């Protein structure tokens, strides 16, 4: 629960995670993955006008998709 942030044991019980070594191994894997990620973001926020244009084009795309 410390690794995943779950508040109850239900997920741990469901997947039968009971060993502390399994928790330690999961934490080590997560730490190894996170250490490969960039420490700074390279994403810039869109301006309001650009964002509105993108949202409008997405709505048109969704409307024009055929239904199954």
C-alpha positions in Angstrom: 0.0 0.0 0.0 3.0 2.3 0.6 4.1 1.9 -3.1 0.7 2.1 -4.8 -1.0 4.6 -2.5 -4.0 2.3 -2.0 -5.8 3.0 1.3 -7.2 -0.5 1.9 -5.8 -4.0 1.6 -8.4 -5.0 -1.0 -6.0 -4.7 -4.0 -3.2 -6.5 -2.0 -5.5 -9.3 -1.1 -6.8 -9.6 -4.6 -3.4 -10.1 -6.1 -2.0 -12.0 -3.0 0.8 -9.5 -2.3 1.8 -10.3 1.2 5.6 -10.5 1.3 7.6 -7.4 2.4 10.3 -8.4 -0.1 7.7 -8.1 -2.9 6.9 -4.6 -1.7 10.6 -3.7 -1.5 11.2 -5.1 -5.0 8.3 -3.0 -6.4 9.6 0.1 -4.7 13.1 -0.5 -6.2 11.6 -1.0 -9.7 9.5 2.2 -9.4 12.5 4.1 -8.1 14.7 2.8 -11.0 12.0 3.9 -13.5 11.6 7.3 -12.0 15.3 7.9 -12.0 15.3 7.6 -15.8 12.6 10.3 -16.2 13.6 14.0 -16.8 13.5 16.1 -13.7 12.0 19.1 -15.5 9.0 19.3 -17.7 9.4 20.5 -21.2 5.7 21.2 -21.8 4.3 24.7 -22.2 0.8 25.7 -21.6 -1.3 26.7 -24.6 -2.8 30.1 -24.7 -6.6 30.4 -24.2 -7.4 31.0 -27.9 -5.3 28.0 -29.0 -6.8 25.8 -26.4 -10.4 26.8 -27.4 -9.5 26.0 -31.1 -8.2 22.6 -30.3 -11.3 21.7 -28.1 -13.6 22.8 -30.9 -11.8 20.7 -33.5 -12.0 17.7 -31.1 -15.7 18.2 -30.8 -16.1 18.2 -34.6 -14.1 15.0 -34.8 -16.2 13.2 -32.3 -19.4 14.3 -33.9 -18.3 13.1 -37.4 -17.3 9.6 -36.2 -19.6 6.9 -37.4 -21.6 5.1 -34.8 -21.5 1.3 -34.5 
